Amino acid sequence: MGIAVLLFFVAIAIASGLGLTADSRDSADWKPTTDGLRGRC
């Protein structure tokens, strides 16, 4: 089981290094707000 977890993290690290991963947060940490509400623009 331990080797499977290690291989999983190695695969994720390789994919990240190759640019094959995406940010699933949709850039929510930097989008501007208007009175605390985030618009669609």
N, C-alpha and C positions, 0 to 999 in steps of 0.2 A: 504494500500500500504506500509506503513512504517513497519508493522509487517512482511510483505513478505521479505523486504530487510534485516531486522534483522535476520530472519530465514535463509536466504541465506548465510549470513556471518557466522552465527553459524554453519551451515552445512559444509562450507568450512573450518572453524577452526577445527571442529571435524575430518574431513577427513585428514587434514594436520597433526593433532596430531597422527592419526593412521597410518601415512605413506602411505596414499592412493593417494597422489598427486605427480605430476612429474614436473620437470623444463622444460618448453617448449622452453627455450632459447637455448637448446642443448649445454650448457657450453660455449657459445660464449664469455663470459667475461674473460676467462682465457686461451684460446687456444693460442699457440705461433704463431708469424707471421714471415715471411721472407720478408724483405723490404716492410712491410706493407700489404703483401698479405697472407691470411690464406690458408694453404695447406690442403690436405685431409688426412694427416697422423697423 
